[in-house]
């Protein structure tokens, strides 16, 4: 029983951390959110290239 309670404590702690991270991301400027999106797109492109799947275009923005 103790291990189950400890596991739920971990889940609750993780859930609170996720909510806090979402609050932090919501406060970012639009420009910062786009920068993060472009970074994630380039990561996804690299993964799809390595696995031999269709390559997706990374958006081009004037920076």
PDB file of N, CA, C and O in Angstrom:
ATOM      1  N   UNK A   1       0.809  -1.197   0.000  1.00  0.00           N
ATOM      2  CA  UNK A   1       0.000   0.000   0.000  1.00  0.00           C
ATOM      3  C   UNK A   1       0.855   1.265   0.000  1.00  0.00           C
ATOM      4  O   UNK A   1       0.500   2.262  -0.629  1.00  0.00           O
ATOM      5  N   UNK A   2       1.977   1.220   0.705  1.00  0.00           N
ATOM      6  CA  UNK A   2       2.822   2.408   0.771  1.00  0.00           C
ATOM      7  C   UNK A   2       3.363   2.778  -0.599  1.00  0.00           C
ATOM      8  O   UNK A   2       3.448   3.958  -0.938  1.00  0.00           O
ATOM      9  N   UNK A   3       3.730   1.776  -1.384  1.00  0.00           N
ATOM     10  CA  UNK A   3       4.282   2.075  -2.704  1.00  0.00           C
ATOM     11  C   UNK A   3       3.233   2.698  -3.617  1.00  0.00           C
ATOM     12  O   UNK A   3       3.564   3.547  -4.445  1.00  0.00           O
ATOM     13  N   UNK A   4       1.963   2.287  -3.476  1.00  0.00           N
ATOM     14  CA  UNK A   4       0.891   2.885  -4.265  1.00  0.00           C
ATOM     15  C   UNK A   4       0.709   4.353  -3.904  1.00  0.00           C
ATOM     16  O   UNK A   4       0.550   5.202  -4.781  1.00  0.00           O
ATOM     17  N   UNK A   5       0.733   4.645  -2.610  1.00  0.00           N
ATOM     18  CA  UNK A   5       0.588   6.031  -2.163  1.00  0.00           C
ATOM     19  C   UNK A   5       1.764   6.869  -2.639  1.00  0.00           C
ATOM     20  O   UNK A   5       1.591   8.020  -3.039  1.00  0.00           O
ATOM     21  N   UNK A   6       2.945   6.300  -2.596  1.00  0.00           N
ATOM     22  CA  UNK A   6       4.130   7.020  -3.043  1.00  0.00           C
ATOM     23  C   UNK A   6       4.064   7.281  -4.551  1.00  0.00           C
ATOM     24  O   UNK A   6       4.472   8.343  -5.022  1.00  0.00           O
ATOM     25  N   UNK A   7       3.550   6.312  -5.298  1.00  0.00           N
ATOM     26  CA  UNK A   7       3.405   6.486  -6.750  1.00  0.00           C
ATOM     27  C   UNK A   7       2.435   7.621  -7.050  1.00  0.00           C
ATOM     28  O   UNK A   7       2.692   8.437  -7.936  1.00  0.00           O
ATOM     29  N   UNK A   8       1.311   7.681  -6.313  1.00  0.00           N
ATOM     30  CA  UNK A   8       0.344   8.754  -6.537  1.00  0.00           C
ATOM     31  C   UNK A   8       0.926  10.106  -6.174  1.00  0.00           C
ATOM     32  O   UNK A   8       0.593  11.109  -6.805  1.00  0.00           O
ATOM     33  N   UNK A   9       1.790  10.151  -5.168  1.00  0.00           N
ATOM     34  CA  UNK A   9       2.461  11.413  -4.818  1.00  0.00           C
ATOM     35  C   UNK A   9       3.321  11.874  -5.987  1.00  0.00           C
ATOM     36  O   UNK A   9       3.362  13.060  -6.315  1.00  0.00           O
ATOM     37  N   UNK A  10       4.001  10.928  -6.606  1.00  0.00           N
ATOM     38  CA  UNK A  10       4.827  11.258  -7.769  1.00  0.00           C
ATOM     39  C   UNK A  10       3.997  11.762  -8.929  1.00  0.00           C
ATOM     40  O   UNK A  10       4.388  12.714  -9.606  1.00  0.00           O
ATOM     41  N   UNK A  11       2.866  11.141  -9.166  1.00  0.00           N
ATOM     42  CA  UNK A  11       1.974  11.565 -10.246  1.00  0.00           C
ATOM     43  C   UNK A  11       1.449  12.971  -9.970  1.00  0.00           C
ATOM     44  O   UNK A  11       1.387  13.806 -10.871  1.00  0.00           O
ATOM     45  N   UNK A  12       1.077  13.221  -8.734  1.00  0.00           N
ATOM     46  CA  UNK A  12       0.567  14.547  -8.377  1.00  0.00           C
ATOM     47  C   UNK A  12       1.651  15.610  -8.540  1.00  0.00           C
ATOM     48  O   UNK A  12       1.381  16.701  -9.042  1.00  0.00           O
ATOM     49  N   UNK A  13       2.853  15.302  -8.124  1.00  0.00           N
ATOM     50  CA  UNK A  13       3.970  16.243  -8.249  1.00  0.00           C
ATOM     51  C   UNK A  13       4.257  16.538  -9.727  1.00  0.00           C
ATOM     52  O   UNK A  13       4.502  17.684 -10.104  1.00  0.00           O
ATOM     53  N   UNK A  14       4.221  15.497 -10.548  1.00  0.00           N
ATOM     54  CA  UNK A  14       4.460  15.666 -11.973  1.00  0.00           C
ATOM     55  C   UNK A  14       3.349  16.502 -12.609  1.00  0.00           C
ATOM     56  O   UNK A  14       3.619  17.346 -13.464  1.00  0.00           O
ATOM     57  N   UNK A  15       2.123  16.275 -12.200  1.00  0.00           N
ATOM     58  CA  UNK A  15       0.994  17.023 -12.726  1.00  0.00           C
ATOM     59  C   UNK A  15       1.112  18.514 -12.387  1.00  0.00           C
ATOM     60  O   UNK A  15       0.845  19.368 -13.232  1.00  0.00           O
ATOM     61  N   UNK A  16       1.504  18.814 -11.175  1.00  0.00           N
ATOM     62  CA  UNK A  16       1.681  20.213 -10.773  1.00  0.00           C
ATOM     63  C   UNK A  16       2.803  20.868 -11.566  1.00  0.00           C
ATOM     64  O   UNK A  16       2.702  22.034 -11.946  1.00  0.00           O
ATOM     65  N   UNK A  17       3.879  20.113 -11.816  1.00  0.00           N
ATOM     66  CA  UNK A  17       4.998  20.653 -12.589  1.00  0.00           C
ATOM     67  C   UNK A  17       4.568  20.940 -14.030  1.00  0.00           C
ATOM     68  O   UNK A  17       4.976  21.947 -14.609  1.00  0.00           O
ATOM     69  N   UNK A  18       3.744  20.059 -14.609  1.00  0.00           N
ATOM     70  CA  UNK A  18       3.255  20.278 -15.964  1.00  0.00           C
ATOM     71  C   UNK A  18       2.373  21.521 -16.039  1.00  0.00           C
ATOM     72  O   UNK A  18       2.477  22.302 -16.984  1.00  0.00           O
ATOM     73  N   UNK A  19       1.506  21.706 -15.044  1.00  0.00           N
ATOM     74  CA  UNK A  19       0.644  22.887 -15.034  1.00  0.00           C
ATOM     75  C   UNK A  19       1.476  24.168 -14.918  1.00  0.00           C
ATOM     76  O   UNK A  19       1.176  25.168 -15.570  1.00  0.00           O
ATOM     77  N   UNK A  20       2.515  24.133 -14.093  1.00  0.00           N
ATOM     78  CA  UNK A  20       3.385  25.298 -13.942  1.00  0.00           C
ATOM     79  C   UNK A  20       4.114  25.600 -15.250  1.00  0.00           C
ATOM     80  O   UNK A  20       4.233  26.761 -15.640  1.00  0.00           O
ATOM     81  N   UNK A  21       4.604  24.557 -15.930  1.00  0.00           N
ATOM     82  CA  UNK A  21       5.294  24.745 -17.203  1.00  0.00           C
ATOM     83  C   UNK A  21       4.346  25.347 -18.236  1.00  0.00           C
ATOM     84  O   UNK A  21       4.751  26.212 -19.012  1.00  0.00           O
ATOM     85  N   UNK A  22       3.099  24.906 -18.256  1.00  0.00           N
ATOM     86  CA  UNK A  22       2.114  25.452 -19.187  1.00  0.00           C
ATOM     87  C   UNK A  22       1.845  26.929 -18.902  1.00  0.00           C
ATOM     88  O   UNK A  22       1.664  27.720 -19.828  1.00  0.00           O
ATOM     89  N   UNK A  23       1.818  27.296 -17.629  1.00  0.00           N
ATOM     90  CA  UNK A  23       1.646  28.713 -17.272  1.00  0.00           C
ATOM     91  C   UNK A  23       2.825  29.537 -17.775  1.00  0.00           C
ATOM     92  O   UNK A  23       2.641  30.633 -18.305  1.00  0.00           O
ATOM     93  N   UNK A  24       4.039  29.008 -17.611  1.00  0.00           N
ATOM     94  CA  UNK A  24       5.235  29.713 -18.076  1.00  0.00           C
ATOM     95  C   UNK A  24       5.201  29.896 -19.588  1.00  0.00           C
ATOM     96  O   UNK A  24       5.502  30.979 -20.090  1.00  0.00           O
ATOM     97  N   UNK A  25       4.836  28.845 -20.315  1.00  0.00           N
ATOM     98  CA  UNK A  25       4.776  28.932 -21.772  1.00  0.00           C
ATOM     99  C   UNK A  25       3.700  29.902 -22.229  1.00  0.00           C
ATOM    100  O   UNK A  25       3.880  30.590 -23.234  1.00  0.00           O
ATOM    101  N   UNK A  26       2.592  29.970 -21.517  1.00  0.00           N
ATOM    102  CA  UNK A  26       1.503  30.877 -21.885  1.00  0.00           C
ATOM    103  C   UNK A  26       1.937  32.341 -21.754  1.00  0.00           C
ATOM    104  O   UNK A  26       1.417  33.199 -22.467  1.00  0.00           O
ATOM    105  N   UNK A  27       2.862  32.632 -20.876  1.00  0.00           N
ATOM    106  CA  UNK A  27       3.320  34.008 -20.652  1.00  0.00           C
ATOM    107  C   UNK A  27       4.338  34.481 -21.690  1.00  0.00           C
ATOM    108  O   UNK A  27       4.650  35.671 -21.748  1.00  0.00           O
ATOM    109  N   UNK A  28       4.862  33.564 -22.513  1.00  0.00           N
ATOM    110  CA  UNK A  28       5.875  33.942 -23.495  1.00  0.00           C
ATOM    111  C   UNK A  28       5.281  34.841 -24.571  1.00  0.00           C
ATOM    112  O   UNK A  28       4.079  34.805 -24.836  1.00  0.00           O
ATOM    113  N   UNK A  29       6.135  35.641 -25.182  1.00  0.00           N
ATOM    114  CA  UNK A  29       5.689  36.501 -26.277  1.00  0.00           C
ATOM    115  C   UNK A  29       5.405  35.640 -27.512  1.00  0.00           C
ATOM    116  O   UNK A  29       5.868  34.505 -27.618  1.00  0.00           O
ATOM    117  N   UNK A  30       4.641  36.203 -28.429  1.00  0.00           N
ATOM    118  CA  UNK A  30       4.311  35.491 -29.664  1.00  0.00           C
ATOM    119  C   UNK A  30       5.589  35.124 -30.420  1.00  0.00           C
ATOM    120  O   UNK A  30       5.711  34.013 -30.936  1.00  0.00           O
ATOM    121  N   UNK A  31       6.533  36.052 -30.485  1.00  0.00           N
ATOM    122  CA  UNK A  31       7.781  35.813 -31.202  1.00  0.00           C
ATOM    123  C   UNK A  31       8.556  34.638 -30.609  1.00  0.00           C
ATOM    124  O   UNK A  31       9.123  33.827 -31.341  1.00  0.00           O
ATOM    125  N   UNK A  32       8.576  34.554 -29.290  1.00  0.00           N
ATOM    126  CA  UNK A  32       9.277  33.467 -28.618  1.00  0.00           C
ATOM    127  C   UNK A  32       8.579  32.135 -28.896  1.00  0.00           C
ATOM    128  O   UNK A  32       9.242  31.116 -29.085  1.00  0.00           O
ATOM    129  N   UNK A  33       7.261  32.140 -28.923  1.00  0.00           N
ATOM    130  CA  UNK A  33       6.515  30.914 -29.223  1.00  0.00           C
ATOM    131  C   UNK A  33       6.808  30.442 -30.647  1.00  0.00           C
ATOM    132  O   UNK A  33       6.953  29.241 -30.880  1.00  0.00           O
ATOM    133  N   UNK A  34       6.898  31.369 -31.599  1.00  0.00           N
ATOM    134  CA  UNK A  34       7.223  31.013 -32.981  1.00  0.00           C
ATOM    135  C   UNK A  34       8.633  30.460 -33.063  1.00  0.00           C
ATOM    136  O   UNK A  34       8.872  29.500 -33.795  1.00  0.00           O
ATOM    137  N   UNK A  35       9.575  31.044 -32.326  1.00  0.00           N
ATOM    138  CA  UNK A  35      10.951  30.539 -32.315  1.00  0.00           C
ATOM    139  C   UNK A  35      10.988  29.095 -31.821  1.00  0.00           C
ATOM    140  O   UNK A  35      11.696  28.258 -32.382  1.00  0.00           O
ATOM    141  N   UNK A  36      10.227  28.810 -30.774  1.00  0.00           N
ATOM    142  CA  UNK A  36      10.158  27.445 -30.238  1.00  0.00           C
ATOM    143  C   UNK A  36       9.542  26.511 -31.277  1.00  0.00           C
ATOM    144  O   UNK A  36      10.022  25.395 -31.472  1.00  0.00           O
ATOM    145  N   UNK A  37       8.475  26.967 -31.948  1.00  0.00           N
ATOM    146  CA  UNK A  37       7.828  26.161 -32.977  1.00  0.00           C
ATOM    147  C   UNK A  37       8.803  25.810 -34.096  1.00  0.00           C
ATOM    148  O   UNK A  37       8.851  24.663 -34.539  1.00  0.00           O
ATOM    149  N   UNK A  38       9.575  26.782 -34.552  1.00  0.00           N
ATOM    150  CA  UNK A  38      10.547  26.532 -35.617  1.00  0.00           C
ATOM    151  C   UNK A  38      11.604  25.524 -35.172  1.00  0.00           C
ATOM    152  O   UNK A  38      12.020  24.668 -35.952  1.00  0.00           O
ATOM    153  N   UNK A  39      12.028  25.628 -33.935  1.00  0.00           N
ATOM    154  CA  UNK A  39      13.006  24.676 -33.396  1.00  0.00           C
ATOM    155  C   UNK A  39      12.421  23.259 -33.373  1.00  0.00           C
ATOM    156  O   UNK A  39      13.093  22.300 -33.753  1.00  0.00           O
ATOM    157  N   UNK A  40      11.181  23.135 -32.931  1.00  0.00           N
ATOM    158  CA  UNK A  40      10.534  21.821 -32.901  1.00  0.00           C
ATOM    159  C   UNK A  40      10.337  21.260 -34.309  1.00  0.00           C
ATOM    160  O   UNK A  40      10.464  20.055 -34.523  1.00  0.00           O
ATOM    161  N   UNK A  41      10.026  22.135 -35.271  1.00  0.00           N
ATOM    162  CA  UNK A  41       9.885  21.684 -36.653  1.00  0.00           C
ATOM    163  C   UNK A  41      11.206  21.145 -37.192  1.00  0.00           C
ATOM    164  O   UNK A  41      11.222  20.136 -37.897  1.00  0.00           O
ATOM    165  N   UNK A  42      12.308  21.806 -36.869  1.00  0.00           N
ATOM    166  CA  UNK A  42      13.603  21.327 -37.363  1.00  0.00           C
ATOM    167  C   UNK A  42      13.980  19.998 -36.709  1.00  0.00           C
ATOM    168  O   UNK A  42      14.595  19.148 -37.354  1.00  0.00           O
ATOM    169  N   UNK A  43      13.624  19.812 -35.452  1.00  0.00           N
ATOM    170  CA  UNK A  43      13.862  18.526 -34.787  1.00  0.00           C
ATOM    171  C   UNK A  43      13.041  17.433 -35.469  1.00  0.00           C
ATOM    172  O   UNK A  43      13.554  16.349 -35.750  1.00  0.00           O
ATOM    173  N   UNK A  44      11.755  17.722 -35.735  1.00  0.00           N
ATOM    174  CA  UNK A  44      10.882  16.740 -36.381  1.00  0.00           C
ATOM    175  C   UNK A  44      11.380  16.401 -37.779  1.00  0.00           C
ATOM    176  O   UNK A  44      11.295  15.249 -38.205  1.00  0.00           O
ATOM    177  N   UNK A  45      11.893  17.383 -38.489  1.00  0.00           N
ATOM    178  CA  UNK A  45      12.434  17.138 -39.832  1.00  0.00           C
ATOM    179  C   UNK A  45      13.632  16.205 -39.760  1.00  0.00           C
ATOM    180  O   UNK A  45      13.751  15.285 -40.569  1.00  0.00           O
ATOM    181  N   UNK A  46      14.515  16.432 -38.806  1.00  0.00           N
ATOM    182  CA  UNK A  46      15.680  15.561 -38.652  1.00  0.00           C
ATOM    183  C   UNK A  46      15.292  14.131 -38.323  1.00  0.00           C
ATOM    184  O   UNK A  46      15.897  13.186 -38.828  1.00  0.00           O
ATOM    185  N   UNK A  47      14.295  13.972 -37.486  1.00  0.00           N
ATOM    186  CA  UNK A  47      13.828  12.628 -37.117  1.00  0.00           C
ATOM    187  C   UNK A  47      13.217  11.928 -38.329  1.00  0.00           C
ATOM    188  O   UNK A  47      13.493  10.753 -38.573  1.00  0.00           O
ATOM    189  N   UNK A  48      12.382  12.649 -39.091  1.00  0.00           N
ATOM    190  CA  UNK A  48      11.755  12.021 -40.250  1.00  0.00           C
ATOM    191  C   UNK A  48      12.789  11.685 -41.326  1.00  0.00           C
ATOM    192  O   UNK A  48      12.650  10.672 -42.012  1.00  0.00           O
ATOM    193  N   UNK A  49      13.812  12.507 -41.483  1.00  0.00           N
ATOM    194  CA  UNK A  49      14.880  12.210 -42.439  1.00  0.00           C
ATOM    195  C   UNK A  49      15.649  10.957 -42.011  1.00  0.00           C
ATOM    196  O   UNK A  49      15.963  10.103 -42.840  1.00  0.00           O
ATOM    197  N   UNK A  50      15.945  10.854 -40.738  1.00  0.00           N
ATOM    198  CA  UNK A  50      16.708   9.709 -40.230  1.00  0.00           C
ATOM    199  C   UNK A  50      15.930   8.412 -40.352  1.00  0.00           C
ATOM    200  O   UNK A  50      16.519   7.344 -40.514  1.00  0.00           O
ATOM    201  N   UNK A  51      14.611   8.501 -40.275  1.00  0.00           N
ATOM    202  CA  UNK A  51      13.800   7.287 -40.345  1.00  0.00           C
ATOM    203  C   UNK A  51      13.351   6.971 -41.767  1.00  0.00           C
ATOM    204  O   UNK A  51      12.689   5.959 -41.997  1.00  0.00           O
ATOM    205  N   UNK A  52      13.705   7.823 -42.717  1.00  0.00           N
ATOM    206  CA  UNK A  52      13.371   7.573 -44.113  1.00  0.00           C
ATOM    207  C   UNK A  52      11.946   7.935 -44.491  1.00  0.00           C
ATOM    208  O   UNK A  52      11.470   7.542 -45.556  1.00  0.00           O
ATOM    209  N   UNK A  53      11.277   8.658 -43.658  1.00  0.00           N
ATOM    210  CA  UNK A  53       9.908   9.074 -43.961  1.00  0.00           C
ATOM    211  C   UNK A  53       9.900  10.382 -44.740  1.00  0.00           C
ATOM    212  O   UNK A  53      10.943  10.991 -44.976  1.00  0.00           O
ATOM    213  N   UNK A  54       8.703  10.798 -45.134  1.00  0.00           N
ATOM    214  CA  UNK A  54       8.538  12.052 -45.872  1.00  0.00           C
ATOM    215  C   UNK A  54       9.077  13.220 -45.045  1.00  0.00           C
ATOM    216  O   UNK A  54       8.802  13.333 -43.850  1.00  0.00           O
ATOM    217  N   UNK A  55       9.842  14.076 -45.698  1.00  0.00           N
ATOM    218  CA  UNK A  55      10.399  15.245 -45.005  1.00  0.00           C
ATOM    219  C   UNK A  55       9.405  16.392 -45.055  1.00  0.00           C
ATOM    220  O   UNK A  55       8.838  16.703 -46.103  1.00  0.00           O
ATOM    221  N   UNK A  56       9.208  17.003 -43.918  1.00  0.00           N
ATOM    222  CA  UNK A  56       8.311  18.154 -43.843  1.00  0.00           C
ATOM    223  C   UNK A  56       9.124  19.430 -43.905  1.00  0.00           C
ATOM    224  O   UNK A  56      10.279  19.473 -43.481  1.00  0.00           O
ATOM    225  N   UNK A  57       8.515  20.450 -44.432  1.00  0.00           N
ATOM    226  CA  UNK A  57       9.164  21.751 -44.578  1.00  0.00           C
ATOM    227  C   UNK A  57       9.206  22.475 -43.240  1.00  0.00           C
ATOM    228  O   UNK A  57       8.234  22.456 -42.484  1.00  0.00           O
ATOM    229  N   UNK A  58      10.330  23.109 -42.954  1.00  0.00           N
ATOM    230  CA  UNK A  58      10.430  23.989 -41.797  1.00  0.00           C
ATOM    231  C   UNK A  58      10.092  25.385 -42.278  1.00  0.00           C
ATOM    232  O   UNK A  58      10.620  25.846 -43.290  1.00  0.00           O
ATOM    233  N   UNK A  59       9.205  26.062 -41.546  1.00  0.00           N
ATOM    234  CA  UNK A  59       8.807  27.398 -41.952  1.00  0.00           C
ATOM    235  C   UNK A  59      10.008  28.316 -42.049  1.00  0.00           C
ATOM    236  O   UNK A  59      10.954  28.197 -41.271  1.00  0.00           O
ATOM    237  N   UNK A  60       9.969  29.223 -42.994  1.00  0.00           N
ATOM    238  CA  UNK A  60      11.029  30.236 -43.114  1.00  0.00           C
ATOM    239  C   UNK A  60      10.465  31.573 -42.672  1.00  0.00           C
ATOM    240  O   UNK A  60       9.462  32.053 -43.201  1.00  0.00           O
ATOM    241  N   UNK A  61      11.116  32.149 -41.712  1.00  0.00           N
ATOM    242  CA  UNK A  61      10.684  33.440 -41.195  1.00  0.00           C
ATOM    243  C   UNK A  61      11.843  34.411 -41.314  1.00  0.00           C
ATOM    244  O   UNK A  61      12.993  34.037 -41.082  1.00  0.00           O
ATOM    245  N   UNK A  62      11.559  35.627 -41.665  1.00  0.00           N
ATOM    246  CA  UNK A  62      12.593  36.649 -41.751  1.00  0.00           C
ATOM    247  C   UNK A  62      13.076  37.037 -40.361  1.00  0.00           C
ATOM    248  O   UNK A  62      12.344  37.653 -39.586  1.00  0.00           O
ATOM    249  N   UNK A  63      14.294  36.676 -40.063  1.00  0.00           N
ATOM    250  CA  UNK A  63      14.849  37.019 -38.727  1.00  0.00           C
ATOM    251  C   UNK A  63      16.043  37.902 -38.893  1.00  0.00           C
ATOM    252  O   UNK A  63      16.656  38.304 -37.904  1.00  0.00           O
TER     253      UNK A  63
END
